[in-house]
C-alpha cells in the first residue's frame, strides 16, 4: 500500500513519486510537495500562515504544530 504524505509547508497531500524530502542533522524529516514550498520554508524562512496560497493561511499555530511533529 502506498502512503500519502502531507507537505510540511503548505499542507497539501504529496502524491507518490513527487515532492522531496529534506533531512536535518538532528534526524528530523521535512517533506515538501514542490520546490516552491522548499524554498519558502528553508531558504526564505517564510511563515505559511501569512501566505494565501497555503492551506495553513490564517490558522494561528498550525504551522508551528506541523513543523514540530515533522510531517
CHARMM internal coordinates of N, CA and C (Angstrom, degrees):
IC EDIT
DIST 1 N 1 CA 1.4464
DIST 1 CA 1 C 1.5281
ANGL 1 N 1 CA 1 C 109.07
DIST 1 C 2 N 1.2995
ANGL 1 CA 1 C 2 N 115.82
DIHE 1 N 1 CA 1 C 2 N 136.22
DIST 2 N 2 CA 1.4554
ANGL 1 C 2 N 2 CA 121.91
DIHE 1 CA 1 C 2 N 2 CA -177.90
DIST 2 CA 2 C 1.5208
ANGL 2 N 2 CA 2 C 109.38
DIHE 1 C 2 N 2 CA 2 C -88.01
DIST 2 C 3 N 1.3223
ANGL 2 CA 2 C 3 N 115.35
DIHE 2 N 2 CA 2 C 3 N 136.32
DIST 3 N 3 CA 1.4576
ANGL 2 C 3 N 3 CA 120.44
DIHE 2 CA 2 C 3 N 3 CA -179.23
DIST 3 CA 3 C 1.5248
ANGL 3 N 3 CA 3 C 109.90
DIHE 2 C 3 N 3 CA 3 C -98.13
DIST 3 C 4 N 1.3165
ANGL 3 CA 3 C 4 N 116.18
DIHE 3 N 3 CA 3 C 4 N 135.47
DIST 4 N 4 CA 1.4588
ANGL 3 C 4 N 4 CA 121.69
DIHE 3 CA 3 C 4 N 4 CA 178.07
DIST 4 CA 4 C 1.5241
ANGL 4 N 4 CA 4 C 107.70
DIHE 3 C 4 N 4 CA 4 C -103.96
DIST 4 C 5 N 1.3388
ANGL 4 CA 4 C 5 N 116.40
DIHE 4 N 4 CA 4 C 5 N 125.29
DIST 5 N 5 CA 1.4548
ANGL 4 C 5 N 5 CA 121.91
DIHE 4 CA 4 C 5 N 5 CA -178.97
DIST 5 CA 5 C 1.5213
ANGL 5 N 5 CA 5 C 110.34
DIHE 4 C 5 N 5 CA 5 C -99.62
DIST 5 C 6 N 1.3312
ANGL 5 CA 5 C 6 N 115.66
DIHE 5 N 5 CA 5 C 6 N 168.92
DIST 6 N 6 CA 1.4608
ANGL 5 C 6 N 6 CA 122.42
DIHE 5 CA 5 C 6 N 6 CA 178.57
DIST 6 CA 6 C 1.5181
ANGL 6 N 6 CA 6 C 108.57
DIHE 5 C 6 N 6 CA 6 C -113.79
DIST 6 C 7 N 1.3201
ANGL 6 CA 6 C 7 N 116.15
DIHE 6 N 6 CA 6 C 7 N 138.15
DIST 7 N 7 CA 1.4598
ANGL 6 C 7 N 7 CA 121.83
DIHE 6 CA 6 C 7 N 7 CA 179.49
DIST 7 CA 7 C 1.5283
ANGL 7 N 7 CA 7 C 109.49
DIHE 6 C 7 N 7 CA 7 C -65.46
DIST 7 C 8 N 1.3275
ANGL 7 CA 7 C 8 N 116.52
DIHE 7 N 7 CA 7 C 8 N 133.17
DIST 8 N 8 CA 1.4573
ANGL 7 C 8 N 8 CA 121.08
DIHE 7 CA 7 C 8 N 8 CA -179.25
DIST 8 CA 8 C 1.5218
ANGL 8 N 8 CA 8 C 112.89
DIHE 7 C 8 N 8 CA 8 C -70.83
DIST 8 C 9 N 1.3084
ANGL 8 CA 8 C 9 N 117.78
DIHE 8 N 8 CA 8 C 9 N -17.23
DIST 9 N 9 CA 1.4625
ANGL 8 C 9 N 9 CA 119.44
DIHE 8 CA 8 C 9 N 9 CA -177.66
DIST 9 CA 9 C 1.5275
ANGL 9 N 9 CA 9 C 112.48
DIHE 8 C 9 N 9 CA 9 C -100.62
DIST 9 C 10 N 1.3236
ANGL 9 CA 9 C 10 N 117.59
DIHE 9 N 9 CA 9 C 10 N -56.63
DIST 10 N 10 CA 1.4659
ANGL 9 C 10 N 10 CA 119.25
DIHE 9 CA 9 C 10 N 10 CA -173.12
DIST 10 CA 10 C 1.5253
ANGL 10 N 10 CA 10 C 113.64
DIHE 9 C 10 N 10 CA 10 C -95.04
DIST 10 C 11 N 1.3340
ANGL 10 CA 10 C 11 N 118.39
DIHE 10 N 10 CA 10 C 11 N -19.44
DIST 11 N 11 CA 1.4532
ANGL 10 C 11 N 11 CA 120.89
DIHE 10 CA 10 C 11 N 11 CA 177.98
DIST 11 CA 11 C 1.5233
ANGL 11 N 11 CA 11 C 114.86
DIHE 10 C 11 N 11 CA 11 C 90.78
DIST 11 C 12 N 1.3354
ANGL 11 CA 11 C 12 N 118.40
DIHE 11 N 11 CA 11 C 12 N 2.01
DIST 12 N 12 CA 1.4628
ANGL 11 C 12 N 12 CA 121.18
DIHE 11 CA 11 C 12 N 12 CA 178.59
DIST 12 CA 12 C 1.5246
ANGL 12 N 12 CA 12 C 110.44
DIHE 11 C 12 N 12 CA 12 C -79.87
DIST 12 C 13 N 1.3332
ANGL 12 CA 12 C 13 N 115.69
DIHE 12 N 12 CA 12 C 13 N 158.12
DIST 13 N 13 CA 1.4614
ANGL 12 C 13 N 13 CA 120.71
DIHE 12 CA 12 C 13 N 13 CA 176.86
DIST 13 CA 13 C 1.5238
ANGL 13 N 13 CA 13 C 109.68
DIHE 12 C 13 N 13 CA 13 C -74.01
DIST 13 C 14 N 1.3303
ANGL 13 CA 13 C 14 N 116.01
DIHE 13 N 13 CA 13 C 14 N 143.59
DIST 14 N 14 CA 1.4591
ANGL 13 C 14 N 14 CA 121.97
DIHE 13 CA 13 C 14 N 14 CA 177.29
DIST 14 CA 14 C 1.5210
ANGL 14 N 14 CA 14 C 107.39
DIHE 13 C 14 N 14 CA 14 C -103.89
DIST 14 C 15 N 1.3085
ANGL 14 CA 14 C 15 N 116.55
DIHE 14 N 14 CA 14 C 15 N 117.52
DIST 15 N 15 CA 1.4552
ANGL 14 C 15 N 15 CA 121.45
DIHE 14 CA 14 C 15 N 15 CA -179.90
DIST 15 CA 15 C 1.5280
ANGL 15 N 15 CA 15 C 110.07
DIHE 14 C 15 N 15 CA 15 C -73.11
DIST 15 C 16 N 1.3218
ANGL 15 CA 15 C 16 N 118.25
DIHE 15 N 15 CA 15 C 16 N 149.19
DIST 16 N 16 CA 1.4668
ANGL 15 C 16 N 16 CA 121.56
DIHE 15 CA 15 C 16 N 16 CA 179.47
DIST 16 CA 16 C 1.5290
ANGL 16 N 16 CA 16 C 111.61
DIHE 15 C 16 N 16 CA 16 C -57.11
DIST 16 C 17 N 1.3247
ANGL 16 CA 16 C 17 N 115.66
DIHE 16 N 16 CA 16 C 17 N 135.12
DIST 17 N 17 CA 1.4534
ANGL 16 C 17 N 17 CA 121.15
DIHE 16 CA 16 C 17 N 17 CA 179.28
DIST 17 CA 17 C 1.5127
ANGL 17 N 17 CA 17 C 114.42
DIHE 16 C 17 N 17 CA 17 C 88.30
DIST 17 C 18 N 1.3267
ANGL 17 CA 17 C 18 N 117.52
DIHE 17 N 17 CA 17 C 18 N 0.87
DIST 18 N 18 CA 1.4596
ANGL 17 C 18 N 18 CA 121.06
DIHE 17 CA 17 C 18 N 18 CA 179.44
DIST 18 CA 18 C 1.5167
ANGL 18 N 18 CA 18 C 109.68
DIHE 17 C 18 N 18 CA 18 C -124.38
DIST 18 C 19 N 1.3102
ANGL 18 CA 18 C 19 N 116.77
DIHE 18 N 18 CA 18 C 19 N 171.59
DIST 19 N 19 CA 1.4571
ANGL 18 C 19 N 19 CA 121.90
DIHE 18 CA 18 C 19 N 19 CA 177.01
DIST 19 CA 19 C 1.5142
ANGL 19 N 19 CA 19 C 112.84
DIHE 18 C 19 N 19 CA 19 C 79.20
DIST 19 C 20 N 1.3327
ANGL 19 CA 19 C 20 N 115.00
DIHE 19 N 19 CA 19 C 20 N -174.08
DIST 20 N 20 CA 1.4640
ANGL 19 C 20 N 20 CA 120.08
DIHE 19 CA 19 C 20 N 20 CA 179.18
DIST 20 CA 20 C 1.5192
ANGL 20 N 20 CA 20 C 110.22
DIHE 19 C 20 N 20 CA 20 C -146.92
DIST 20 C 21 N 1.3114
ANGL 20 CA 20 C 21 N 114.81
DIHE 20 N 20 CA 20 C 21 N 154.38
DIST 21 N 21 CA 1.4556
ANGL 20 C 21 N 21 CA 122.08
DIHE 20 CA 20 C 21 N 21 CA 176.53
DIST 21 CA 21 C 1.5111
ANGL 21 N 21 CA 21 C 108.63
DIHE 20 C 21 N 21 CA 21 C -109.72
DIST 21 C 22 N 1.3308
ANGL 21 CA 21 C 22 N 115.70
DIHE 21 N 21 CA 21 C 22 N 142.90
DIST 22 N 22 CA 1.4590
ANGL 21 C 22 N 22 CA 121.60
DIHE 21 CA 21 C 22 N 22 CA 176.18
DIST 22 CA 22 C 1.5196
ANGL 22 N 22 CA 22 C 106.69
DIHE 21 C 22 N 22 CA 22 C -126.38
DIST 22 C 23 N 1.3259
ANGL 22 CA 22 C 23 N 116.93
DIHE 22 N 22 CA 22 C 23 N 123.10
DIST 23 N 23 CA 1.4648
ANGL 22 C 23 N 23 CA 121.39
DIHE 22 CA 22 C 23 N 23 CA -178.57
DIST 23 CA 23 C 1.5154
ANGL 23 N 23 CA 23 C 108.63
DIHE 22 C 23 N 23 CA 23 C -108.56
DIST 23 C 24 N 1.3289
ANGL 23 CA 23 C 24 N 115.94
DIHE 23 N 23 CA 23 C 24 N 120.62
DIST 24 N 24 CA 1.4608
ANGL 23 C 24 N 24 CA 120.96
DIHE 23 CA 23 C 24 N 24 CA 179.12
DIST 24 CA 24 C 1.5255
ANGL 24 N 24 CA 24 C 109.84
DIHE 23 C 24 N 24 CA 24 C -78.81
DIST 24 C 25 N 1.3269
ANGL 24 CA 24 C 25 N 116.13
DIHE 24 N 24 CA 24 C 25 N 168.02
DIST 25 N 25 CA 1.4646
ANGL 24 C 25 N 25 CA 121.07
DIHE 24 CA 24 C 25 N 25 CA -178.77
DIST 25 CA 25 C 1.5275
ANGL 25 N 25 CA 25 C 112.76
DIHE 24 C 25 N 25 CA 25 C -62.77
DIST 25 C 26 N 1.3315
ANGL 25 CA 25 C 26 N 117.28
DIHE 25 N 25 CA 25 C 26 N -26.60
DIST 26 N 26 CA 1.4630
ANGL 25 C 26 N 26 CA 120.08
DIHE 25 CA 25 C 26 N 26 CA 179.72
DIST 26 CA 26 C 1.5338
ANGL 26 N 26 CA 26 C 112.52
DIHE 25 C 26 N 26 CA 26 C -84.83
DIST 26 C 27 N 1.3406
ANGL 26 CA 26 C 27 N 117.55
DIHE 26 N 26 CA 26 C 27 N 1.14
DIST 27 N 27 CA 1.4565
ANGL 26 C 27 N 27 CA 121.42
DIHE 26 CA 26 C 27 N 27 CA 177.84
DIST 27 CA 27 C 1.5148
ANGL 27 N 27 CA 27 C 114.52
DIHE 26 C 27 N 27 CA 27 C 95.07
DIST 27 C 28 N 1.3172
ANGL 27 CA 27 C 28 N 118.63
DIHE 27 N 27 CA 27 C 28 N -0.44
DIST 28 N 28 CA 1.4537
ANGL 27 C 28 N 28 CA 122.24
DIHE 27 CA 27 C 28 N 28 CA 178.59
DIST 28 CA 28 C 1.5268
ANGL 28 N 28 CA 28 C 109.49
DIHE 27 C 28 N 28 CA 28 C -70.88
DIST 28 C 29 N 1.3211
ANGL 28 CA 28 C 29 N 116.43
DIHE 28 N 28 CA 28 C 29 N 131.00
DIST 29 N 29 CA 1.4586
ANGL 28 C 29 N 29 CA 121.02
DIHE 28 CA 28 C 29 N 29 CA 179.57
DIST 29 CA 29 C 1.5237
ANGL 29 N 29 CA 29 C 108.82
DIHE 28 C 29 N 29 CA 29 C -102.33
DIST 29 C 30 N 1.3326
ANGL 29 CA 29 C 30 N 115.92
DIHE 29 N 29 CA 29 C 30 N 124.21
DIST 30 N 30 CA 1.4585
ANGL 29 C 30 N 30 CA 122.30
DIHE 29 CA 29 C 30 N 30 CA 175.72
DIST 30 CA 30 C 1.5198
ANGL 30 N 30 CA 30 C 107.63
DIHE 29 C 30 N 30 CA 30 C -111.07
DIST 30 C 31 N 1.3224
ANGL 30 CA 30 C 31 N 116.72
DIHE 30 N 30 CA 30 C 31 N 130.54
DIST 31 N 31 CA 1.4628
ANGL 30 C 31 N 31 CA 121.50
DIHE 30 CA 30 C 31 N 31 CA -178.64
DIST 31 CA 31 C 1.5254
ANGL 31 N 31 CA 31 C 109.10
DIHE 30 C 31 N 31 CA 31 C -112.32
DIST 31 C 32 N 1.3316
ANGL 31 CA 31 C 32 N 116.16
DIHE 31 N 31 CA 31 C 32 N 132.57
DIST 32 N 32 CA 1.4566
ANGL 31 C 32 N 32 CA 121.55
DIHE 31 CA 31 C 32 N 32 CA -178.62
DIST 32 CA 32 C 1.5196
ANGL 32 N 32 CA 32 C 109.54
DIHE 31 C 32 N 32 CA 32 C -126.61
DIST 32 C 33 N 1.3407
ANGL 32 CA 32 C 33 N 116.31
DIHE 32 N 32 CA 32 C 33 N 141.33
DIST 33 N 33 CA 1.4661
ANGL 32 C 33 N 33 CA 121.11
DIHE 32 CA 32 C 33 N 33 CA -178.38
DIST 33 CA 33 C 1.5179
ANGL 33 N 33 CA 33 C 112.12
DIHE 32 C 33 N 33 CA 33 C -81.96
DIST 33 C 34 N 1.3353
ANGL 33 CA 33 C 34 N 117.76
DIHE 33 N 33 CA 33 C 34 N -22.92
DIST 34 N 34 CA 1.4618
ANGL 33 C 34 N 34 CA 120.39
DIHE 33 CA 33 C 34 N 34 CA -177.28
DIST 34 CA 34 C 1.5222
ANGL 34 N 34 CA 34 C 110.14
DIHE 33 C 34 N 34 CA 34 C -152.94
DIST 34 C 35 N 1.3274
ANGL 34 CA 34 C 35 N 114.88
DIHE 34 N 34 CA 34 C 35 N 168.60
DIST 35 N 35 CA 1.4626
ANGL 34 C 35 N 35 CA 119.36
DIHE 34 CA 34 C 35 N 35 CA 176.62
DIST 35 CA 35 C 1.5223
ANGL 35 N 35 CA 35 C 110.31
DIHE 34 C 35 N 35 CA 35 C -68.47
DIST 35 C 36 N 1.3216
ANGL 35 CA 35 C 36 N 116.94
DIHE 35 N 35 CA 35 C 36 N -25.65
DIST 36 N 36 CA 1.4656
ANGL 35 C 36 N 36 CA 121.61
DIHE 35 CA 35 C 36 N 36 CA 176.82
DIST 36 CA 36 C 1.5286
ANGL 36 N 36 CA 36 C 110.17
DIHE 35 C 36 N 36 CA 36 C -61.67
DIST 36 C 37 N 1.3152
ANGL 36 CA 36 C 37 N 117.32
DIHE 36 N 36 CA 36 C 37 N -46.13
DIST 37 N 37 CA 1.4644
ANGL 36 C 37 N 37 CA 121.66
DIHE 36 CA 36 C 37 N 37 CA 178.92
DIST 37 CA 37 C 1.5258
ANGL 37 N 37 CA 37 C 110.98
DIHE 36 C 37 N 37 CA 37 C -67.93
DIST 37 C 38 N 1.3280
ANGL 37 CA 37 C 38 N 116.75
DIHE 37 N 37 CA 37 C 38 N -41.00
DIST 38 N 38 CA 1.4596
ANGL 37 C 38 N 38 CA 121.67
DIHE 37 CA 37 C 38 N 38 CA 179.36
DIST 38 CA 38 C 1.5217
ANGL 38 N 38 CA 38 C 110.98
DIHE 37 C 38 N 38 CA 38 C -59.45
DIST 38 C 39 N 1.3218
ANGL 38 CA 38 C 39 N 116.79
DIHE 38 N 38 CA 38 C 39 N -48.28
DIST 39 N 39 CA 1.4629
ANGL 38 C 39 N 39 CA 121.38
DIHE 38 CA 38 C 39 N 39 CA -178.30
DIST 39 CA 39 C 1.5215
ANGL 39 N 39 CA 39 C 111.94
DIHE 38 C 39 N 39 CA 39 C -66.76
DIST 39 C 40 N 1.3397
ANGL 39 CA 39 C 40 N 117.27
DIHE 39 N 39 CA 39 C 40 N -42.07
DIST 40 N 40 CA 1.4548
ANGL 39 C 40 N 40 CA 120.32
DIHE 39 CA 39 C 40 N 40 CA -179.47
DIST 40 CA 40 C 1.5220
ANGL 40 N 40 CA 40 C 111.91
DIHE 39 C 40 N 40 CA 40 C -66.17
DIST 40 C 41 N 1.3190
ANGL 40 CA 40 C 41 N 117.43
DIHE 40 N 40 CA 40 C 41 N -35.43
DIST 41 N 41 CA 1.4623
ANGL 40 C 41 N 41 CA 120.88
DIHE 40 CA 40 C 41 N 41 CA -177.79
DIST 41 CA 41 C 1.5214
ANGL 41 N 41 CA 41 C 112.71
DIHE 40 C 41 N 41 CA 41 C -78.21
DIST 41 C 42 N 1.3251
ANGL 41 CA 41 C 42 N 117.07
DIHE 41 N 41 CA 41 C 42 N -52.58
DIST 42 N 42 CA 1.4606
ANGL 41 C 42 N 42 CA 120.37
DIHE 41 CA 41 C 42 N 42 CA -170.84
DIST 42 CA 42 C 1.5218
ANGL 42 N 42 CA 42 C 114.05
DIHE 41 C 42 N 42 CA 42 C -94.93
DIST 42 C 43 N 1.3046
ANGL 42 CA 42 C 43 N 117.86
DIHE 42 N 42 CA 42 C 43 N -45.71
DIST 43 N 43 CA 1.4595
ANGL 42 C 43 N 43 CA 119.73
DIHE 42 CA 42 C 43 N 43 CA -175.57
DIST 43 CA 43 C 1.5223
ANGL 43 N 43 CA 43 C 112.54
DIHE 42 C 43 N 43 CA 43 C -80.42
DIST 43 C 44 N 1.3425
ANGL 43 CA 43 C 44 N 117.16
DIHE 43 N 43 CA 43 C 44 N -39.16
DIST 44 N 44 CA 1.4600
ANGL 43 C 44 N 44 CA 120.60
DIHE 43 CA 43 C 44 N 44 CA -177.24
DIST 44 CA 44 C 1.5294
ANGL 44 N 44 CA 44 C 112.87
DIHE 43 C 44 N 44 CA 44 C -98.98
DIST 44 C 45 N 1.3243
ANGL 44 CA 44 C 45 N 117.69
DIHE 44 N 44 CA 44 C 45 N -16.65
DIST 45 N 45 CA 1.4596
ANGL 44 C 45 N 45 CA 122.21
DIHE 44 CA 44 C 45 N 45 CA 176.70
DIST 45 CA 45 C 1.5167
ANGL 45 N 45 CA 45 C 114.47
DIHE 44 C 45 N 45 CA 45 C 64.09
DIST 45 C 46 N 1.3193
ANGL 45 CA 45 C 46 N 117.39
DIHE 45 N 45 CA 45 C 46 N 36.69
DIST 46 N 46 CA 1.4643
ANGL 45 C 46 N 46 CA 121.18
DIHE 45 CA 45 C 46 N 46 CA -177.40
DIST 46 CA 46 C 1.5251
ANGL 46 N 46 CA 46 C 111.80
DIHE 45 C 46 N 46 CA 46 C -83.62
DIST 46 C 47 N 1.3329
ANGL 46 CA 46 C 47 N 114.30
DIHE 46 N 46 CA 46 C 47 N 157.07
DIST 47 N 47 CA 1.4574
ANGL 46 C 47 N 47 CA 122.42
DIHE 46 CA 46 C 47 N 47 CA 179.23
DIST 47 CA 47 C 1.5292
ANGL 47 N 47 CA 47 C 108.61
DIHE 46 C 47 N 47 CA 47 C -94.88
DIST 47 C 48 N 1.3399
ANGL 47 CA 47 C 48 N 119.21
DIHE 47 N 47 CA 47 C 48 N 120.24
DIST 48 N 48 CA 1.4660
ANGL 47 C 48 N 48 CA 120.47
DIHE 47 CA 47 C 48 N 48 CA -177.52
DIST 48 CA 48 C 1.5251
ANGL 48 N 48 CA 48 C 114.21
DIHE 47 C 48 N 48 CA 48 C -66.25
DIST 48 C 49 N 1.3171
ANGL 48 CA 48 C 49 N 118.30
DIHE 48 N 48 CA 48 C 49 N -18.58
DIST 49 N 49 CA 1.4621
ANGL 48 C 49 N 49 CA 119.98
DIHE 48 CA 48 C 49 N 49 CA 178.87
DIST 49 CA 49 C 1.5215
ANGL 49 N 49 CA 49 C 112.01
DIHE 48 C 49 N 49 CA 49 C -75.83
DIST 49 C 50 N 1.3358
ANGL 49 CA 49 C 50 N 117.54
DIHE 49 N 49 CA 49 C 50 N -9.44
DIST 50 N 50 CA 1.4663
ANGL 49 C 50 N 50 CA 121.29
DIHE 49 CA 49 C 50 N 50 CA -179.75
DIST 50 CA 50 C 1.5295
ANGL 50 N 50 CA 50 C 112.89
DIHE 49 C 50 N 50 CA 50 C -106.29
DIST 50 C 51 N 1.3242
ANGL 50 CA 50 C 51 N 117.50
DIHE 50 N 50 CA 50 C 51 N 3.07
DIST 51 N 51 CA 1.4625
ANGL 50 C 51 N 51 CA 121.72
DIHE 50 CA 50 C 51 N 51 CA -179.42
DIST 51 CA 51 C 1.5249
ANGL 51 N 51 CA 51 C 109.52
DIHE 50 C 51 N 51 CA 51 C -110.91
DIST 51 C 52 N 1.3220
ANGL 51 CA 51 C 52 N 116.70
DIHE 51 N 51 CA 51 C 52 N 124.22
DIST 52 N 52 CA 1.4601
ANGL 51 C 52 N 52 CA 121.75
DIHE 51 CA 51 C 52 N 52 CA -173.75
DIST 52 CA 52 C 1.5242
ANGL 52 N 52 CA 52 C 114.19
DIHE 51 C 52 N 52 CA 52 C -65.48
DIST 52 C 53 N 1.3203
ANGL 52 CA 52 C 53 N 118.44
DIHE 52 N 52 CA 52 C 53 N -24.76
DIST 53 N 53 CA 1.4618
ANGL 52 C 53 N 53 CA 120.53
DIHE 52 CA 52 C 53 N 53 CA -176.29
DIST 53 CA 53 C 1.5263
ANGL 53 N 53 CA 53 C 113.47
DIHE 52 C 53 N 53 CA 53 C -81.98
DIST 53 C 54 N 1.3383
ANGL 53 CA 53 C 54 N 118.68
DIHE 53 N 53 CA 53 C 54 N -3.87
DIST 54 N 54 CA 1.4633
ANGL 53 C 54 N 54 CA 120.81
DIHE 53 CA 53 C 54 N 54 CA 178.25
DIST 54 CA 54 C 1.5221
ANGL 54 N 54 CA 54 C 110.73
DIHE 53 C 54 N 54 CA 54 C -94.54
DIST 54 C 55 N 1.3230
ANGL 54 CA 54 C 55 N 116.12
DIHE 54 N 54 CA 54 C 55 N 156.94
DIST 55 N 55 CA 1.4634
ANGL 54 C 55 N 55 CA 120.24
DIHE 54 CA 54 C 55 N 55 CA 176.41
DIST 55 CA 55 C 1.5279
ANGL 55 N 55 CA 55 C 111.44
DIHE 54 C 55 N 55 CA 55 C -73.27
DIST 55 C 56 N 1.3241
ANGL 55 CA 55 C 56 N 116.55
DIHE 55 N 55 CA 55 C 56 N -18.47
DIST 56 N 56 CA 1.4579
ANGL 55 C 56 N 56 CA 121.26
DIHE 55 CA 55 C 56 N 56 CA -177.71
DIST 56 CA 56 C 1.5210
ANGL 56 N 56 CA 56 C 112.68
DIHE 55 C 56 N 56 CA 56 C -88.39
DIST 56 C 57 N 1.3354
ANGL 56 CA 56 C 57 N 117.81
DIHE 56 N 56 CA 56 C 57 N 3.79
DIST 57 N 57 CA 1.4620
ANGL 56 C 57 N 57 CA 122.34
DIHE 56 CA 56 C 57 N 57 CA -177.15
DIST 57 CA 57 C 1.5292
ANGL 57 N 57 CA 57 C 110.62
DIHE 56 C 57 N 57 CA 57 C -58.13
DIST 57 C 58 N 1.3163
ANGL 57 CA 57 C 58 N 116.08
DIHE 57 N 57 CA 57 C 58 N 126.13
DIST 58 N 58 CA 1.4552
ANGL 57 C 58 N 58 CA 122.16
DIHE 57 CA 57 C 58 N 58 CA 176.23
DIST 58 CA 58 C 1.5167
ANGL 58 N 58 CA 58 C 115.28
DIHE 57 C 58 N 58 CA 58 C 82.97
DIST 58 C 59 N 1.3243
ANGL 58 CA 58 C 59 N 118.65
DIHE 58 N 58 CA 58 C 59 N -6.33
DIST 59 N 59 CA 1.4598
ANGL 58 C 59 N 59 CA 121.00
DIHE 58 CA 58 C 59 N 59 CA -179.35
DIST 59 CA 59 C 1.5205
ANGL 59 N 59 CA 59 C 109.08
DIHE 58 C 59 N 59 CA 59 C -94.08
DIST 59 C 60 N 1.2984
ANGL 59 CA 59 C 60 N 116.94
DIHE 59 N 59 CA 59 C 60 N 106.89
DIST 60 N 60 CA 1.4648
ANGL 59 C 60 N 60 CA 120.95
DIHE 59 CA 59 C 60 N 60 CA -178.53
DIST 60 CA 60 C 1.5193
ANGL 60 N 60 CA 60 C 110.34
DIHE 59 C 60 N 60 CA 60 C -70.90
DIST 60 C 61 N 1.3113
ANGL 60 CA 60 C 61 N 115.74
DIHE 60 N 60 CA 60 C 61 N 131.90
DIST 61 N 61 CA 1.4528
ANGL 60 C 61 N 61 CA 121.52
DIHE 60 CA 60 C 61 N 61 CA 177.63
DIST 61 CA 61 C 1.5144
ANGL 61 N 61 CA 61 C 114.55
DIHE 60 C 61 N 61 CA 61 C 84.41
DIST 61 C 62 N 1.3239
ANGL 61 CA 61 C 62 N 118.21
DIHE 61 N 61 CA 61 C 62 N -11.54
DIST 62 N 62 CA 1.4666
ANGL 61 C 62 N 62 CA 120.75
DIHE 61 CA 61 C 62 N 62 CA -177.78
DIST 62 CA 62 C 1.5199
ANGL 62 N 62 CA 62 C 111.49
DIHE 61 C 62 N 62 CA 62 C -65.98
DIST 62 C 63 N 1.3070
ANGL 62 CA 62 C 63 N 117.12
DIHE 62 N 62 CA 62 C 63 N -41.19
DIST 63 N 63 CA 1.4667
ANGL 62 C 63 N 63 CA 120.54
DIHE 62 CA 62 C 63 N 63 CA -178.81
DIST 63 CA 63 C 1.5204
ANGL 63 N 63 CA 63 C 110.52
DIHE 62 C 63 N 63 CA 63 C -67.91
DIST 63 C 64 N 1.3038
ANGL 63 CA 63 C 64 N 116.41
DIHE 63 N 63 CA 63 C 64 N -39.08
DIST 64 N 64 CA 1.4603
ANGL 63 C 64 N 64 CA 120.71
DIHE 63 CA 63 C 64 N 64 CA -179.91
DIST 64 CA 64 C 1.5253
ANGL 64 N 64 CA 64 C 110.17
DIHE 63 C 64 N 64 CA 64 C -62.72
DIST 64 C 65 N 1.3073
ANGL 64 CA 64 C 65 N 117.12
DIHE 64 N 64 CA 64 C 65 N -41.83
DIST 65 N 65 CA 1.4597
ANGL 64 C 65 N 65 CA 121.88
DIHE 64 CA 64 C 65 N 65 CA 179.92
DIST 65 CA 65 C 1.5257
ANGL 65 N 65 CA 65 C 110.13
DIHE 64 C 65 N 65 CA 65 C -67.09
DIST 65 C 66 N 1.3297
ANGL 65 CA 65 C 66 N 117.09
DIHE 65 N 65 CA 65 C 66 N -44.17
DIST 66 N 66 CA 1.4602
ANGL 65 C 66 N 66 CA 121.46
DIHE 65 CA 65 C 66 N 66 CA -179.44
DIST 66 CA 66 C 1.5190
ANGL 66 N 66 CA 66 C 111.28
DIHE 65 C 66 N 66 CA 66 C -63.09
DIST 66 C 67 N 1.3237
ANGL 66 CA 66 C 67 N 117.84
DIHE 66 N 66 CA 66 C 67 N -44.54
DIST 67 N 67 CA 1.4567
ANGL 66 C 67 N 67 CA 121.16
DIHE 66 CA 66 C 67 N 67 CA -178.40
DIST 67 CA 67 C 1.5295
ANGL 67 N 67 CA 67 C 111.49
DIHE 66 C 67 N 67 CA 67 C -70.35
DIST 67 C 68 N 1.3310
ANGL 67 CA 67 C 68 N 117.95
DIHE 67 N 67 CA 67 C 68 N -33.47
DIST 68 N 68 CA 1.4629
ANGL 67 C 68 N 68 CA 120.20
DIHE 67 CA 67 C 68 N 68 CA -177.64
DIST 68 CA 68 C 1.5283
ANGL 68 N 68 CA 68 C 112.29
DIHE 67 C 68 N 68 CA 68 C -72.92
DIST 68 C 69 N 1.3272
ANGL 68 CA 68 C 69 N 117.30
DIHE 68 N 68 CA 68 C 69 N -32.47
DIST 69 N 69 CA 1.4611
ANGL 68 C 69 N 69 CA 118.70
DIHE 68 CA 68 C 69 N 69 CA -179.30
DIST 69 CA 69 C 1.5169
ANGL 69 N 69 CA 69 C 112.31
DIHE 68 C 69 N 69 CA 69 C -86.37
DIST 69 C 70 N 1.3327
ANGL 69 CA 69 C 70 N 117.54
DIHE 69 N 69 CA 69 C 70 N -8.36
DIST 70 N 70 CA 1.4543
ANGL 69 C 70 N 70 CA 121.02
DIHE 69 CA 69 C 70 N 70 CA 174.37
DIST 70 CA 70 C 1.5072
ANGL 70 N 70 CA 70 C 115.13
DIHE 69 C 70 N 70 CA 70 C 76.24
DIST 70 C 71 N 1.3010
ANGL 70 CA 70 C 71 N 118.41
DIHE 70 N 70 CA 70 C 71 N 20.16
DIST 71 N 71 CA 1.4604
ANGL 70 C 71 N 71 CA 117.91
DIHE 70 CA 70 C 71 N 71 CA 177.46
DIST 71 CA 71 C 1.4220
ANGL 71 N 71 CA 71 C 112.26
DIHE 70 C 71 N 71 CA 71 C 160.47
END
COOR INIT
IC SEED 1 N 1 CA 1 C
IC BUILD
